């Protein structure tokens, strides 16, 4: 249950079921999941290590605010990780995962272009497939921590991931051809497209 609880709470935070600043009461969560406060506290501490939860003495836990001031540092860190992951995915991806990407591309194309929430779900699924394809759980876990901050912002500003959806066929071809340079560039382009939307939304300078 501890891992399940951690995963459920993380998903709720990333998907903005819990909004930034919301209180996370250990007793209420324990009652909801029918567990003692100890596993709840352990899950919250783990999430605090990922900057998704803030724990303050005598005040308890709350969902961390989205820190736009550190956005440039997050971009730099994510791009470094994404470059490495893209190259590993090219090297290690299986036929089954390529088929998963092809099915995702077909599903996304059939989705109403105005259903932004669903399109963001597909974007998250795309990134999860690429992480799985890398066959490097340490790199994947580090990248997930950073990506979750981006996913929260993406849902907050309701950004439609056009770049990922339009470039999925190119990404699949790059993976099939084992073209690491093209795959790396496509991933960076995808990130930069989102970064531009964030800067515009929050009126941030370059």
Secondary structure, DSSP 8 states (H G I E B T S, - for coil): -HHHHHHHHHHHHHTTSS-TT-EE-HHHHHHHHT--HHHHHHHHHHHHHTTSEEEETTTEEEE----GGGHHHHHHHHHHHHHHHHHHHHHH--HHHHHHHHHHHHHHHHS-TT-HHHHHHHHHHHHHHHHHHHT-HHHHHHHHHHHHHHHHHHHHHT---HHHHHHHHHHHHHHHHT-HHHHHHHHHHHHHHHHHHHHHHHT---
